[in-house]
Amino acid sequence: MTIDCDNLDARELGTMGIPARFDLCNIEGFEDTTGTMHPAEDVREKISALGFPIEDAVKDKSSIRLKIDKMFTRLLTGFPGNNNFILTVTENNGLSTTKTLKYYVPAN
C-alpha cells in the first residue's frame, strides 16, 4: 500500500511511526526522514491500530474486508485535502492489479 496525501507526507507519516509505503503481508521496520528507526513490531501495532488487516489476516486469502471509516478517521484527522490509498494486490500465482481509493477531507 502507498499512502499519497495532499497534507500528510512521508515525513509526517514517519513521525507517526507509519511508512508511506508498506506491504500488508509483510510488515517491516523502517527509518523515517529524521533518521529514527521504527522496529517492525511497532509498525505492526500502528498499522493494526488503524484497522488494517495485516500478515496472516491477508496472506493467502481470496478476499479481505477493509473498514475504511475508522482507519481514515484515525489517520486523517487534521489533514484536509485529497488522500489516495494506492493498493496493489498480487495473487499467489503472480497476477497483480492496482486500485486507488480516494478519500477527501474538507478543511474545517
C-alpha positions as CSV (number, residue, x, y, z in Angstrom):
1,M,0.0,0.0,0.0
2,T,1.1,3.5,-0.7
3,I,-0.3,6.5,1.1
4,D,-0.3,9.6,-1.0
5,C,-2.0,12.6,0.6
6,D,-2.0,16.4,0.0
7,N,-1.1,17.3,3.6
8,L,0.2,14.1,5.0
9,D,3.6,13.3,3.5
10,A,6.2,10.6,4.2
11,R,7.9,12.9,6.9
12,E,4.6,13.4,8.8
13,L,3.7,9.7,8.5
14,G,7.1,8.7,9.7
15,T,6.7,10.8,12.9
16,M,3.5,8.7,13.5
17,G,5.5,5.5,13.0
18,I,3.9,4.7,9.7
19,P,5.8,4.2,6.5
20,A,4.3,5.9,3.4
21,R,4.6,2.6,1.6
22,F,4.2,-0.9,3.2
23,D,3.2,-4.5,2.4
24,L,0.3,-5.7,4.5
25,C,1.5,-9.3,4.1
26,N,5.0,-8.5,5.4
27,I,5.3,-5.5,7.7
28,E,8.8,-4.4,8.1
29,G,10.6,-1.8,10.2
30,F,11.8,1.4,8.6
31,E,13.9,4.5,9.1
32,D,11.9,7.8,8.8
33,T,13.1,11.0,7.2
34,T,14.6,12.2,10.6
35,G,16.7,9.0,10.9
36,T,14.6,7.5,13.6
37,M,14.3,3.7,13.4
38,H,10.8,2.2,13.8
39,P,11.0,-1.6,14.5
40,A,8.6,-4.0,12.7
41,E,6.8,-4.7,16.0
42,D,5.9,-1.0,16.4
43,V,4.9,-0.6,12.8
44,R,2.6,-3.7,13.1
45,E,1.0,-2.1,16.1
46,K,0.5,1.2,14.4
47,I,-1.0,-0.2,11.2
48,S,-3.2,-2.6,13.1
49,A,-4.5,0.2,15.3
50,L,-5.7,2.0,12.2
51,G,-7.8,-1.0,11.3
52,F,-5.7,-2.5,8.5
53,P,-5.6,-6.3,8.5
54,I,-2.0,-7.5,8.3
55,E,0.2,-10.5,7.7
56,D,-1.8,-13.8,8.4
57,A,-5.1,-11.9,8.1
58,V,-4.3,-11.1,4.4
59,K,-1.8,-13.8,3.3
60,D,-3.3,-16.5,1.1
61,K,-6.8,-15.0,1.4
62,S,-9.2,-14.9,-1.5
63,S,-10.7,-11.7,-0.2
64,I,-10.3,-9.3,2.7
65,R,-12.5,-6.5,4.1
66,L,-11.2,-3.1,4.8
67,K,-13.2,-1.0,7.3
68,I,-12.2,2.4,5.9
69,D,-14.4,4.6,8.1
70,K,-12.4,4.0,11.3
71,M,-9.0,3.9,9.7
72,F,-9.4,7.1,7.7
73,T,-10.9,9.0,10.6
74,R,-8.0,8.0,12.9
75,L,-5.3,8.6,10.3
76,L,-6.5,11.8,8.6
77,T,-7.9,13.9,11.4
78,G,-6.2,17.3,11.0
79,F,-5.1,16.6,7.4
80,P,-7.6,18.1,5.0
81,G,-7.4,17.6,1.2
82,N,-7.1,14.7,-1.2
83,N,-5.9,11.4,0.2
84,N,-5.0,8.5,-2.0
85,F,-4.5,5.0,-0.8
86,I,-2.9,3.0,-3.6
87,L,-3.4,-0.7,-3.2
88,T,-1.5,-3.3,-5.3
89,V,-2.9,-6.8,-4.8
90,T,-0.8,-9.7,-6.0
91,E,-2.3,-13.2,-6.1
92,N,-0.1,-16.2,-5.2
93,N,0.2,-17.0,-8.9
94,G,1.7,-13.6,-9.6
95,L,-1.2,-11.7,-11.1
96,S,-1.4,-8.1,-9.9
97,T,-3.9,-5.3,-10.0
98,T,-3.6,-1.8,-8.6
99,K,-6.5,0.4,-7.5
100,T,-6.6,3.7,-5.8
101,L,-9.1,4.5,-3.0
102,K,-9.6,8.3,-2.8
103,Y,-10.8,10.0,0.3
104,Y,-11.4,13.7,0.6
105,V,-11.2,15.5,4.0
106,P,-12.7,19.0,3.9
107,A,-11.0,21.9,5.6
108,N,-12.6,22.9,8.9
